Amino acid sequence: MIRLVGVIAHNTFREAVRDRILYNLVFFALLMIAAAILVGQISIGIDSLVIVSLGLSAISLIGLLMAMFIGVGLVYKEIDKRTLYALLSKPVRRGEFLVGKFAGLVLTLTVNTALMTLGLAAALLFVKRSFALSDSYILVAVYFILLKLALVTALALLFSCFSTPLLSILFTVGIYITGLFANDIRTFSSITGSRALDTFAVTLSYLLPNFNNFNAIASAAHGRAIPRALIVQNTMYAAVYIAVVLLAATVTFSRRNLK
């Protein structure tokens, strides 16, 4: 199983790397980081804060676009090109196929995020001339971004198992935006005055992926240490949620009639 998943992941990575949109997005992110240097020079005394904030925001935004637009096409492209039928005729389970596709895209996102992080580091070094210990917190923020992107990829893959690419993008964007306000939905439950609405709001807030937990851009920009407990918590949260989503995707895809 592991070998088959690895082969599918490797082929997915190679296919994604050949897609020119990845290079365009990475170039755009590096361009935004370069623009952050100019803005930082205008902002006297807070140049590094501006560069880190804009740079991490660019990495997050570009990564989200890549995860959504490429993730929703992972299954659809294989069906449209009819290459999936030849693949499934071999001793490959649909769950192995989905996990391999997920791993391949996450690897692609990791490589591109690493390249953009190097661009951010170069921009920061250009302005500060040297690194400080507090700059290492940027790597934790980037790690949180990767966890978020992996979760978004899993959601996009789930929706692509039963819907068209356009609807899958809309579903993924909707879940992502709603997940940013999971804490607010939980707070809303205390002011409705209805026990039924309170229960529904609390349940919904816990079922939705809480993407706000992965936002450490402000802490990294201000050089504030990120607690180890939060790192472990976010890692476990993302791992469990991704496992559940991939399991749901496997069940959904297994029941789909591909004839």
C-alpha positions in Angstrom: 0.0 0.0 0.0 2.7 2.5 1.0 4.6 1.8 -2.2 1.5 2.4 -4.4 0.7 5.6 -2.5 4.3 6.7 -3.0 4.2 6.1 -6.7 0.9 8.0 -7.2 2.2 10.8 -5.0 5.4 11.1 -7.1 3.5 11.1 -10.4 1.1 13.8 -9.0 4.0 15.9 -7.9 5.7 15.6 -11.3 2.4 16.5 -13.0 1.8 19.5 -10.8 5.4 20.8 -11.2 5.0 20.8 -14.9 1.9 23.0 -14.6 3.0 26.6 -15.4 0.4 28.0 -13.0 2.7 27.0 -10.1 5.6 29.0 -11.4 3.3 32.0 -12.1 1.9 31.9 -8.6 5.4 31.5 -7.0 6.6 34.4 -9.1 3.7 36.5 -8.0 4.3 35.7 -4.3 8.0 36.7 -4.7 6.9 39.9 -6.4 4.7 40.7 -3.4 7.5 40.1 -1.0 9.7 42.4 -3.1 6.9 45.0 -2.9 6.9 44.5 0.9 10.6 45.7 0.9 9.6 48.9 -0.7 6.7 49.4 1.6 8.9 48.6 4.6 11.4 51.2 3.6 8.6 53.8 3.6 7.5 52.6 7.0 10.3 53.9 9.3 11.1 51.6 12.2 8.6 48.9 11.3 10.1 47.8 8.0 10.8 44.2 9.2 7.3 43.9 10.6 5.7 45.0 7.3 7.9 42.6 5.3 7.1 39.6 7.5 3.4 40.4 7.6 3.0 40.9 3.9 5.4 38.1 3.0 3.6 35.5 5.1 0.2 36.8 3.9 1.4 36.3 0.3 2.6 32.8 1.0 -0.7 32.0 2.7 -2.8 33.5 -0.1 -0.9 31.9 -3.0 -0.8 28.5 -1.2 -4.6 28.7 -0.7 -5.1 29.4 -4.4 -2.9 26.5 -5.4 -4.5 24.1 -2.9 -8.0 24.9 -4.1 -7.6 25.2 -7.8 -5.3 22.3 -8.2 -6.9 20.1 -5.5 -10.4 20.2 -7.0 -9.0 18.9 -10.3 -7.1 16.0 -9.0 -9.9 13.5 -9.4 -11.8 15.3 -12.2 -8.8 15.4 -14.5 -8.1 11.7 -14.1 -11.8 10.9 -15.0 -11.9 13.4 -17.8 -8.7 12.0 -19.4 -10.0 8.5 -18.7 -6.6 7.6 -17.2 -8.3 6.7 -13.9 -10.0 3.6 -15.5 -6.6 2.2 -16.5 -5.2 2.9 -13.1 -8.0 1.3 -11.2 -7.9 -1.8 -13.4 -4.6 -2.5 -11.7 -4.4 -3.6 -8.0 -4.9 -0.1 -6.8 -7.7 0.7 -4.3 -9.6 4.0 -4.6 -8.5 5.0 -1.1 -4.9 4.5 -2.1 -5.4 6.6 -5.2 -6.9 9.5 -3.1 -4.2 9.3 -0.5 -1.5 9.3 -3.1 -3.1 12.3 -4.9 -3.3 14.2 -1.6 0.3 13.4 -0.6 1.5 14.5 -4.1 -0.2 17.9 -3.9 0.9 18.4 -0.3 4.5 17.7 -1.4 4.0 20.2 -4.2 2.7 22.8 -1.8 5.6 22.2 0.6 8.2 22.7 -2.1 6.6 25.9 -3.4 6.1 27.2 0.1 9.7 26.5 0.9 10.8 28.5 -2.2 8.5 31.4 -1.2 9.9 31.3 2.4 13.4 31.5 1.0 12.3 34.6 -0.9 10.9 36.1 2.3 14.1 35.3 4.2 16.2 37.0 1.4 14.0 40.1 1.6 14.3 40.2 5.4 18.1 39.7 5.2 18.3 42.5 2.7 16.6 44.9 5.1 18.0 43.8 8.5 21.4 42.6 7.3 21.3 39.8 9.8 18.9 37.4 11.4 17.8 37.3 15.0 16.4 34.5 17.2 12.9 36.0 16.9 13.1 35.5 13.1 12.9 31.7 13.7 9.2 32.2 14.7 8.6 32.8 11.1 9.2 29.2 10.4 6.6 28.2 12.9 4.1 30.5 11.1 5.0 28.9 7.8 4.5 25.5 9.4 1.0 26.5 10.5 0.3 27.7 6.9 1.3 24.3 5.6 -1.0 22.6 8.0 -3.8 24.9 6.9 -3.0 24.2 3.2 -3.0 20.4 3.8 -6.4 20.7 5.4 -7.8 22.8 2.5 -6.3 20.2 0.1 -8.2 17.4 1.8 -11.4 19.3 1.7 -11.0 20.2 -2.0 -10.2 16.5 -2.7 -13.4 15.5 -0.8 -15.6 17.8 -2.8 -14.0 16.8 -6.1 -15.1 13.2 -5.4 -18.7 14.0 -6.1 -18.9 17.4 -7.7 -17.7 19.5 -10.6 -14.5 21.6 -10.3 -16.5 24.9 -10.1 -18.8 23.7 -7.4 -15.9 22.1 -5.6 -14.1 25.4 -5.5 -17.3 27.2 -4.2 -17.8 24.5 -1.5 -14.1 24.7 -0.4 -14.1 28.5 -0.4 -17.4 28.5 1.6 -16.0 26.0 4.2 -12.8 28.0 4.5 -14.4 31.4 5.0 -16.9 29.9 7.5 -14.1 28.1 9.3 -12.4 31.5 9.9 -15.3 32.5 12.0 -15.7 29.2 13.9 -14.9 31.0 17.2 -17.5 33.8 16.5 -20.1 31.2 15.7 -19.5 29.6 19.1 -19.8 33.0 20.8 -23.0 33.7 18.9 -24.5 30.7 20.6 -24.6 32.6 23.9 -26.8 35.4 22.7 -29.5 33.7 20.6 -31.8 33.0 23.6 -32.8 29.7 22.0 -31.5 26.4 23.4 -32.0 24.8 19.9 -30.0 27.5 18.2 -27.4 27.5 20.9 -26.9 23.8 20.4 -26.8 24.1 16.7 -24.3 26.9 16.7 -21.9 25.1 19.2 -22.1 21.9 17.2 -21.5 23.7 13.9 -18.5 25.6 15.4 -16.9 22.3 16.5 -17.6 20.5 13.2 -16.2 23.2 11.1 -12.4 23.3 10.6 -11.1 26.2 12.8 -8.7 27.9 10.4 -8.2 30.8 12.7 -6.1 28.5 14.9 -3.4 28.4 12.2 -3.0 32.1 12.0 0.4 33.0 13.6 1.4 35.8 11.2 0.9 38.6 13.8 3.0 36.8 16.4 5.8 36.1 13.9 5.8 39.6 12.6 6.1 41.0 16.2 8.8 38.5 17.2 6.6 36.8 19.8 7.3 33.2 20.7 4.7 30.7 19.7 4.0 28.2 22.6 5.1 24.6 22.0 1.7 23.4 23.3 0.0 25.3 20.4 2.3 23.7 17.9 1.5 20.2 19.2 -2.2 21.1 19.4 -2.4 22.4 15.8 -0.5 19.5 14.5 -2.8 16.9 16.2 -5.9 18.9 15.2 -4.9 19.0 11.5 -3.8 15.4 11.4 -7.1 14.1 12.9 -9.2 16.4 10.8 -7.4 15.5 7.6 -7.7 11.8 8.4 -11.5 12.1 8.9 -11.9 14.1 5.7 -9.8 11.6 3.7 -11.8 8.8 5.1 -15.0 10.5 4.1 -13.5 11.1 0.6 -12.6 7.4 0.3 -16.1 6.3 1.3 -17.7 8.8 -1.1 -15.4 7.9 -4.0 -15.8 4.2 -3.4 -19.6 4.5 -3.9 -19.3 6.6 -7.0 -20.2 4.9 -10.3 -17.5 5.6 -12.8 -19.1 3.9 -15.7 
